[in-house]
Amino acid sequence: MNTRDSSLVLLKQGAEAEARCMTKARRLGVWTPVLYAVDPVLHTLTFEYVEGTSVKDVFLEFGSHGVNKERLDDIAFQIGDTIGKLHDGGLIHGDLTTSNMLLKSDTKQLVLIDFGLSFTSTLPEDKAVDLYVLERALISMHSSCGNVMDQILAAYRKSSKQWSSTLNKLAQVRQRGRKRTMVG
């Protein structure tokens, strides 16, 4: 098998895996775009178009344009609740950033997108790394929102039955991240 053939196999497997993970997320009660079609020949997925704004854009506008503390609190709750459902169902998103979260225009409901790096796991370590990716994204992009991660984790604790082992692991993952940052 040459490199091109192996790339096509990975693309095919990637599209199918993303479709499976997205379907599983919907079964767990997580809002995602509806998956309309999987084309195994072109290795493409066709999704519902979600009219809305990314959480990234909303957080960047915090303090202006009508984005107030109450709105921020609601979004943080939805994020924590959604991640708790995913993790309790054994699903890791793999790319939890505010760019991969939309707020529907009509309902302001949080919708998760881009399950391309998702996988199934029940390990607290994998769940903790998922949360850590989000935390780093929030720190780097949304410092004006204060420590919104605390609110997200509070909602996660309410939503997840396995929150304790995950948050204990998160503390360890943070320590490793700090050491890596200090050492370079």
DRENGURO-594587 format. One line per 3 residues: number of its first residue (from 1); their letters; for each residue x negated, y, z negated of N, C-alpha, C. Coordinates in nm, 4 decimals. Layout:
NUM> A> X/Y/Z/X/Y/Z/X/Y/Z; ...
This chain:
1> MNT> -0.0852/-0.1169/0.0000/0.0000/0.0000/0.0000/-0.0904/0.1241/0.0000; -0.0672/0.2152/0.0939/-0.1485/0.3370/0.0976/-0.0914/0.4431/0.0040; -0.1617/0.5552/-0.0067/-0.1216/0.6619/-0.0991/0.0160/0.7170/-0.0647
4> RDS> 0.0427/0.7334/0.0634/0.1725/0.7875/0.1051/0.2852/0.6940/0.0621; 0.2672/0.5629/0.0824/0.3692/0.4662/0.0429/0.3914/0.4672/-0.1080; 0.2840/0.4738/-0.1847/0.2991/0.4746/-0.3306/0.3656/0.6034/-0.3768
7> SLV> 0.3410/0.7150/-0.3081/0.4075/0.8408/-0.3426/0.5571/0.8307/-0.3174; 0.5952/0.7651/-0.2083/0.7372/0.7481/-0.1787/0.8045/0.6590/-0.2816; 0.7354/0.5553/-0.3255/0.7904/0.4678/-0.4285/0.8120/0.5470/-0.5569
10> LLK> 0.7131/0.6283/-0.5947/0.7268/0.7101/-0.7157/0.8405/0.8096/-0.7017; 0.8536/0.8727/-0.5846/0.9611/0.9684/-0.5617/1.0961/0.8998/-0.5748; 1.1082/0.7824/-0.5132/1.2328/0.7074/-0.5206/1.2639/0.6702/-0.6652
13> QGA> 1.1646/0.6156/-0.7346/1.1855/0.5770/-0.8742/1.2167/0.6993/-0.9595; 1.1513/0.8107/-0.9303/1.1742/0.9331/-1.0062/1.3158/0.9843/-0.9906; 1.3659/0.9851/-0.8679/1.5023/1.0319/-0.8437/1.6032/0.9400/-0.9111
16> EAE> 1.5802/0.8102/-0.9000/1.6723/0.7151/-0.9629/1.6671/0.7261/-1.1152; 1.5480/0.7433/-1.1707/1.5341/0.7574/-1.3159/1.6020/0.8853/-1.3638; 1.5846/0.9939/-1.2884/1.6496/1.1198/-1.3260/1.8012/1.1038/-1.3240
19> ARC> 1.8534/1.0372/-1.2230/1.9979/1.0144/-1.2141/2.0471/0.9317/-1.3326; 1.9728/0.8262/-1.3671/2.0115/0.7420/-1.4816/2.0119/0.8217/-1.6119; 1.9061/0.9006/-1.6330/1.8957/0.9773/-1.7578/2.0043/1.0837/-1.7664
22> MTK> 2.0329/1.1479/-1.6553/2.1362/1.2505/-1.6552/2.2743/1.1885/-1.6826; 2.2989/1.0735/-1.6242/2.4249/1.0035/-1.6475/2.4356/0.9609/-1.7940; 2.3259/0.9122/-1.8495/2.3253/0.8730/-1.9909/2.3520/0.9942/-2.0799
25> ARR> 2.2919/1.1071/-2.0483/2.3133/1.2288/-2.1270/2.4612/1.2665/-2.1285; 2.5261/1.2586/-2.0138/2.6697/1.2907/-2.0072/2.7508/1.1942/-2.0941; 2.7133/1.0662/-2.0919/2.7830/0.9678/-2.1762/2.7649/0.9991/-2.3244
28> LGV> 2.6523/1.0618/-2.3587/2.6251/1.0977/-2.4986/2.6964/1.2261/-2.5408; 2.7684/1.2882/-2.4487/2.8413/1.4102/-2.4805/2.7635/1.5373/-2.4541; 2.6554/1.5267/-2.3772/2.5740/1.6435/-2.3421/2.6230/1.6969/-2.2080
31> WTP> 2.6405/1.8283/-2.2008/2.6833/1.8901/-2.0760/2.5660/1.8941/-1.9787; 2.5879/1.8372/-1.8613/2.4914/1.8409/-1.7512/2.5711/1.8666/-1.6237; 2.5046/1.9076/-1.5168/2.5779/1.9163/-1.3895/2.6271/1.7769/-1.3496
34> VLY> 2.7419/1.7727/-1.2845/2.7944/1.6457/-1.2357/2.7044/1.5983/-1.1215; 2.6692/1.4712/-1.1251/2.5890/1.4102/-1.0190/2.6855/1.3585/-0.9127; 2.6780/1.4166/-0.7925/2.7685/1.3776/-0.6850/2.7149/1.2631/-0.6003
37> AVD> 2.5851/1.2640/-0.5736/2.5321/1.1625/-0.4821/2.3842/1.1382/-0.5065; 2.3436/1.0142/-0.4824/2.2028/0.9757/-0.4830/2.1745/0.9206/-0.3435; 2.0804/0.9809/-0.2738/2.0440/0.9334/-0.1401/1.9134/0.8552/-0.1507
40> PVL> 1.9215/0.7206/-0.1445/1.8010/0.6396/-0.1603/1.7050/0.6493/-0.0412; 1.7545/0.6937/0.0737/1.6685/0.7074/0.1912/1.5875/0.8363/0.1827; 1.6556/0.9469/0.1539/1.5877/1.0767/0.1441/1.5324/1.1034/0.0042
43> HTL> 1.5668/1.0160/-0.0910/1.5211/1.0311/-0.2297/1.5651/1.1652/-0.2875; 1.6923/1.1964/-0.2669/1.7459/1.3229/-0.3172/1.8685/1.2980/-0.4033; 1.8934/1.3931/-0.4903/2.0117/1.3922/-0.5749/2.0940/1.5155/-0.5405
46> TFE> 2.2256/1.4999/-0.5374/2.3143/1.6135/-0.5134/2.3958/1.6363/-0.6396; 2.3826/1.7579/-0.6937/2.4491/1.7937/-0.8188/2.5526/1.9024/-0.7967; 2.6417/1.9120/-0.8926/2.7344/2.0236/-0.9018/2.6549/2.1533/-0.9187
49> YVE> 2.7016/2.2595/-0.8573/2.6428/2.3914/-0.8802/2.7044/2.4472/-1.0080; 2.6207/2.4885/-1.1010/2.6688/2.5451/-1.2272/2.6515/2.6965/-1.2206; 2.7624/2.7664/-1.2228/2.7600/2.9127/-1.2233/2.7245/2.9576/-1.3642
52> GTS> 2.6120/3.0256/-1.3769/2.5718/3.0704/-1.5087/2.4342/3.1322/-1.5091; 2.3870/3.1573/-1.6296/2.2583/3.2214/-1.6520/2.1701/3.1269/-1.7317; 2.0409/3.1301/-1.7053/1.9501/3.0463/-1.7841/1.9371/3.1036/-1.9252
55> VKD> 1.9146/3.0162/-2.0205/1.8898/3.0608/-2.1577/1.7647/3.1484/-2.1598; 1.6696/3.1185/-2.0737/1.5487/3.2009/-2.0637/1.5853/3.3469/-2.0382; 1.6709/3.3706/-1.9392/1.7088/3.5086/-1.9066/1.7865/3.5748/-2.0198
58> VFL> 1.8743/3.4989/-2.0841/1.9516/3.5542/-2.1962/1.8585/3.5913/-2.3112; 1.7659/3.5025/-2.3454/1.6732/3.5306/-2.4550/1.5811/3.6477/-2.4221; 1.5409/3.6600/-2.2963/1.4545/3.7727/-2.2581/1.5269/3.9065/-2.2706
61> EFG> 1.6604/3.9020/-2.2618/1.7399/4.0244/-2.2746/1.7873/4.0491/-2.4178; 1.7429/3.9672/-2.5119/1.7869/3.9813/-2.6508/1.7636/4.1240/-2.6997; 1.8655/4.1794/-2.7643/1.8561/4.3156/-2.8166/1.9049/4.4207/-2.7190
64> SHG> 1.9317/4.3791/-2.5961/1.9854/4.4730/-2.4971/2.0902/4.4004/-2.4134; 2.1593/4.4734/-2.3315/2.2562/4.4158/-2.2376/2.3592/4.3262/-2.3064; 2.3995/4.3587/-2.4270/2.5048/4.2840/-2.4936/2.4634/4.1518/-2.5561
67> VNK> 2.3358/4.1208/-2.5568/2.2903/3.9973/-2.6219/2.2555/4.0324/-2.7657; 2.3464/3.9972/-2.8566/2.3261/4.0325/-2.9970/2.2898/3.9097/-3.0797; 2.2676/3.9321/-3.2060/2.2255/3.8256/-3.2985/2.3289/3.7133/-3.3047
70> ERL> 2.4553/3.7496/-3.3049/2.5611/3.6487/-3.3113/2.5565/3.5566/-3.1884; 2.5344/3.6140/-3.0733/2.5241/3.5358/-2.9489/2.4009/3.4441/-2.9534; 2.2903/3.4998/-3.0018/2.1668/3.4224/-3.0152/2.1879/3.3039/-3.1095
73> DDI> 2.2567/3.3279/-3.2212/2.2849/3.2216/-3.3181/2.3685/3.1100/-3.2552; 2.4690/3.1487/-3.1753/2.5547/3.0501/-3.1095/2.4742/2.9642/-3.0123; 2.3877/3.0277/-2.9352/2.3054/2.9538/-2.8389/2.2098/2.8599/-2.9127
76> AFQ> 2.1476/2.9087/-3.0192/2.0552/2.8255/-3.0977/2.1280/2.7033/-3.1532; 2.2510/2.7237/-3.2020/2.3294/2.6107/-3.2531/2.3553/2.5094/-3.1424; 2.3960/2.5573/-3.0257/2.4245/2.4666/-2.9140/2.3002/2.3873/-2.8728
79> IGD> 2.1852/2.4544/-2.8723/2.0608/2.3861/-2.8347/2.0293/2.2739/-2.9338; 2.0320/2.3053/-3.0634/2.0016/2.2046/-3.1652/2.0993/2.0888/-3.1635; 2.2274/2.1196/-3.1482/2.3313/2.0176/-3.1429/2.3120/1.9264/-3.0217
82> TIG> 2.2820/1.9865/-2.9084/2.2625/1.9112/-2.7842/2.1417/1.8184/-2.7937; 2.0314/1.8694/-2.8446/1.9106/1.7866/-2.8571/1.9346/1.6726/-2.9562; 2.0070/1.7001/-3.0639/2.0405/1.5953/-3.1598/2.1187/1.4819/-3.0951
85> KLH> 2.2148/1.5154/-3.0096/2.2921/1.4125/-2.9386/2.2020/1.3301/-2.8470; 2.1160/1.3996/-2.7731/2.0231/1.3292/-2.6833/1.9371/1.2307/-2.7610; 1.8724/1.2819/-2.8656/1.7774/1.2006/-2.9411/1.8452/1.0839/-3.0126
88> DGG> 1.9611/1.1071/-3.0719/2.0310/0.9969/-3.1386/2.0740/0.8896/-3.0385; 2.0922/0.9299/-2.9139/2.1269/0.8347/-2.8089/2.0062/0.7689/-2.7450; 1.8867/0.7999/-2.7959/1.7653/0.7376/-2.7440/1.7150/0.7981/-2.6148
91> LIH> 1.7454/0.9249/-2.5909/1.7035/0.9909/-2.4676/1.6137/1.1099/-2.4999; 1.4998/1.1151/-2.4337/1.4040/1.2244/-2.4487/1.4098/1.3064/-2.3207; 1.4290/1.4370/-2.3316/1.4392/1.5213/-2.2116/1.3056/1.5328/-2.1397
94> GDL> 1.1993/1.5576/-2.2155/1.0662/1.5634/-2.1564/1.0219/1.7000/-2.1081; 1.1157/1.7924/-2.0919/1.0812/1.9270/-2.0448/1.1795/2.0283/-2.1025; 1.1909/2.0276/-2.2341/1.2850/2.1181/-2.3004/1.2291/2.2597/-2.3019
97> TTS> 1.2681/2.3367/-2.2041/1.2337/2.4786/-2.1992/1.3626/2.5552/-2.1763; 1.3601/2.6835/-2.2038/1.4802/2.7648/-2.1845/1.5144/2.7809/-2.0364; 1.4213/2.7505/-1.9478/1.4503/2.7518/-1.8037/1.5359/2.6321/-1.7631
100> NML> 1.5351/2.5274/-1.8428/1.6119/2.4066/-1.8124/1.7420/2.3988/-1.8913; 1.7883/2.5152/-1.9371/1.9150/2.5253/-2.0079/1.9929/2.6399/-1.9452; 2.1171/2.6119/-1.9088/2.2037/2.7140/-1.8507/2.3210/2.7387/-1.9436
103> LKS> 2.3768/2.8581/-1.9348/2.5005/2.8908/-2.0050/2.6062/2.9177/-1.8989; 2.7098/2.8344/-1.8966/2.8149/2.8493/-1.7962/2.8783/2.9873/-1.8087; 2.9006/3.0509/-1.6963/2.9565/3.1865/-1.6949/3.0939/3.1933/-1.7594
106> DTK> 3.1791/3.0952/-1.7318/3.3167/3.1030/-1.7798/3.3334/3.0631/-1.9259; 3.2542/2.9682/-1.9746/3.2749/2.9169/-2.1106/3.1594/2.9428/-2.2065; 3.0438/2.9840/-2.1537/2.9206/3.0024/-2.2331/2.8707/2.8713/-2.2922
109> QLV> 2.9171/2.7591/-2.2361/2.8743/2.6258/-2.2781/2.7319/2.5998/-2.2297; 2.6490/2.5419/-2.3168/2.5122/2.5063/-2.2803/2.5134/2.3847/-2.1877; 2.4386/2.3940/-2.0783/2.4267/2.2856/-1.9808/2.2783/2.2556/-1.9631
112> LID> 2.2382/2.1307/-1.9849/2.0985/2.0910/-1.9646/2.0774/2.0481/-1.8200; 1.9643/2.0900/-1.7637/1.9300/2.0514/-1.6270/1.7887/1.9938/-1.6240; 1.7501/1.9437/-1.5096/1.6157/1.8930/-1.4798/1.5729/1.7799/-1.5734
115> FGL> 1.6261/1.6632/-1.5463/1.5922/1.5438/-1.6228/1.4811/1.4638/-1.5554; 1.4015/1.5300/-1.4729/1.2964/1.4636/-1.3967/1.1871/1.4008/-1.4812; 1.1648/1.4514/-1.6020/1.0623/1.3952/-1.6913/1.1240/1.3164/-1.8068
118> SFT> 1.2535/1.2923/-1.8005/1.3247/1.2250/-1.9093/1.2932/1.0762/-1.9135; 1.3078/1.0208/-2.0335/1.2891/0.8771/-2.0523/1.3627/0.8342/-2.1777; 1.3791/0.7041/-2.1928/1.4473/0.6526/-2.3112/1.3447/0.6139/-2.4169
121> STL> 1.3754/0.6497/-2.5401/1.2892/0.6162/-2.6533/1.3646/0.6442/-2.7826; 1.3383/0.5612/-2.8809/1.3931/0.5854/-3.0145/1.2825/0.6236/-3.1129; 1.1604/0.6416/-3.0637/1.0471/0.6725/-3.1513/1.0533/0.8167/-3.2021
124> PED> 1.0412/0.8367/-3.3331/1.0376/0.9726/-3.3874/0.9269/1.0579/-3.3240; 0.8148/0.9971/-3.2897/0.7042/1.0694/-3.2255/0.7490/1.1330/-3.0931; 0.8195/1.0576/-3.0107/0.8654/1.1099/-2.8814/0.9667/1.2224/-2.9002
127> KAV> 1.0546/1.2059/-2.9976/1.1531/1.3101/-3.0267/1.0830/1.4359/-3.0774; 0.9835/1.4176/-3.1629/0.9090/1.5310/-3.2184/0.8337/1.6062/-3.1092; 0.7733/1.5342/-3.0176/0.7019/1.5995/-2.9070/0.8007/1.6769/-2.8201
130> DLY> 0.9193/1.6219/-2.7980/1.0235/1.6920/-2.7228/1.0555/1.8269/-2.7889; 1.0729/1.8245/-2.9209/1.1002/1.9480/-2.9956/0.9806/2.0427/-2.9926; 0.8616/1.9880/-2.9983/0.7402/2.0700/-2.9978/0.7242/2.1435/-2.8645
133> VLE> 0.7558/2.0772/-2.7560/0.7519/2.1426/-2.6243/0.8447/2.2638/-2.6244; 0.9652/2.2465/-2.6790/1.0591/2.3584/-2.6876/1.0039/2.4690/-2.7762; 0.9496/2.4317/-2.8904/0.8953/2.5311/-2.9827/0.7853/2.6140/-2.9167
136> RAL> 0.6948/2.5486/-2.8450/0.5859/2.6211/-2.7771/0.6421/2.7142/-2.6692; 0.7442/2.6690/-2.5990/0.8069/2.7535/-2.4968/0.8706/2.8766/-2.5606; 0.9355/2.8578/-2.6742/0.9991/2.9705/-2.7434/0.8951/3.0699/-2.7933
139> ISM> 0.7863/3.0195/-2.8486/0.6810/3.1075/-2.9000/0.6179/3.1876/-2.7866; 0.5936/3.1221/-2.6748/0.5237/3.1911/-2.5657/0.6135/3.2863/-2.4880; 0.7418/3.2554/-2.4758/0.8298/3.3375/-2.3915/0.9261/3.4275/-2.4685
142> HSS> 0.9581/3.3912/-2.5912/1.0705/3.4572/-2.6574/1.0389/3.5035/-2.7993; 0.9243/3.5616/-2.8189/0.8866/3.6083/-2.9526/0.9809/3.7177/-3.0029; 1.0462/3.7908/-2.9130/1.1386/3.8968/-2.9547/1.2646/3.8409/-3.0202
145> CGN> 1.2879/3.7122/-3.0076/1.4066/3.6490/-3.0660/1.3838/3.6061/-3.2104; 1.2699/3.6410/-3.2665/1.2397/3.5982/-3.4024/1.2120/3.4494/-3.4030; 1.2356/3.3874/-3.5162/1.2098/3.2439/-3.5249/1.3382/3.1658/-3.4970
148> VMD> 1.3814/3.1717/-3.3729/1.5030/3.1030/-3.3320/1.4884/2.9512/-3.3474; 1.3657/2.9021/-3.3495/1.3437/2.7580/-3.3653/1.3983/2.7087/-3.4986; 1.3897/2.7893/-3.6032/1.4462/2.7491/-3.7326/1.5965/2.7244/-3.7213
151> QIL> 1.6652/2.8102/-3.6471/1.8095/2.7934/-3.6276/1.8389/2.6684/-3.5442; 1.7577/2.6456/-3.4432/1.7746/2.5265/-3.3598/1.7555/2.4009/-3.4447; 1.6521/2.4007/-3.5290/1.6263/2.2835/-3.6136/1.7351/2.2643/-3.7191
154> AAY> 1.7937/2.3730/-3.7680/1.9049/2.3608/-3.8632/2.0240/2.2921/-3.7960; 2.0531/2.3298/-3.6731/2.1618/2.2654/-3.5985/2.1262/2.1204/-3.5655; 2.0004/2.0958/-3.5349/1.9526/1.9598/-3.5066/1.9749/1.8706/-3.6288
157> RKS> 1.9436/1.9235/-3.7483/1.9639/1.8466/-3.8722/2.1112/1.8092/-3.8901; 2.2003/1.8998/-3.8546/2.3438/1.8715/-3.8682/2.3912/1.7703/-3.7646; 2.3312/1.7735/-3.6477/2.3762/1.6902/-3.5367/2.3165/1.5496/-3.5376
160> SKQ> 2.1913/1.5381/-3.5773/2.1189/1.4113/-3.5662/2.1239/1.3312/-3.6959; 2.1520/1.2044/-3.6817/2.1504/1.1152/-3.7981/2.0077/1.0776/-3.8367; 1.9149/1.0897/-3.7416/1.7757/1.0504/-3.7654/1.6834/1.1717/-3.7761
163> WSS> 1.7373/1.2846/-3.8164/1.6609/1.4096/-3.8169/1.5392/1.4039/-3.9079; 1.5483/1.3352/-4.0207/1.4408/1.3382/-4.1197/1.3096/1.2820/-4.0641; 1.3149/1.1631/-4.0057/1.1920/1.1030/-3.9523/1.1373/1.1848/-3.8355
166> TLN> 1.2260/1.2424/-3.7563/1.1817/1.3243/-3.6424/1.1130/1.4514/-3.6903; 1.1709/1.5188/-3.7888/1.1117/1.6448/-3.8353/0.9834/1.6208/-3.9144; 0.9733/1.5063/-3.9817/0.8456/1.4710/-4.0457/0.7372/1.4532/-3.9398
169> KLA> 0.7713/1.3868/-3.8304/0.6758/1.3694/-3.7199/0.6432/1.5034/-3.6554; 0.7423/1.5917/-3.6449/0.7195/1.7236/-3.5854/0.6112/1.7984/-3.6622; 0.6122/1.7874/-3.7937/0.5077/1.8525/-3.8741/0.3697/1.7987/-3.8361
172> QVR> 0.3602/1.6681/-3.8140/0.2324/1.6079/-3.7732/0.1919/1.6528/-3.6326; 0.2883/1.6595/-3.5426/0.2603/1.7037/-3.4052/0.2119/1.8487/-3.4061; 0.2740/1.9309/-3.4889/0.2302/2.0715/-3.5005/0.0855/2.0793/-3.5477
175> QRG> 0.0503/1.9960/-3.6452/-0.0877/1.9949/-3.6959/-0.1862/1.9584/-3.5859; -0.1529/1.8568/-3.5091/-0.2400/1.8177/-3.3973/-0.2523/1.9312/-3.2969; -0.1412/1.9993/-3.2713/-0.1431/2.1118/-3.1779/-0.2306/2.2252/-3.2269
178> RKR> -0.2266/2.2528/-3.3563/-0.3104/2.3594/-3.4132/-0.4580/2.3241/-3.4007; -0.4905/2.1985/-3.4301/-0.6306/2.1551/-3.4188/-0.6786/2.1686/-3.2751; -0.5950/2.1304/-3.1802/-0.6310/2.1387/-3.0393/-0.6520/2.2844/-2.9985
181> TMV> -0.5679/2.3744/-3.0491/-0.5795/2.5166/-3.0180/-0.7071/2.5749/-3.0768; -0.7406/2.5343/-3.1990/-0.8603/2.5867/-3.2652/-0.9878/2.5376/-3.1973; -0.9888/2.4104/-3.1585/-1.1076/2.3506/-3.0985/-1.1227/2.3947/-2.9533
184> G> -1.0124/2.4152/-2.8856/-1.0170/2.4609/-2.7467/-0.9866/2.3508/-2.6585
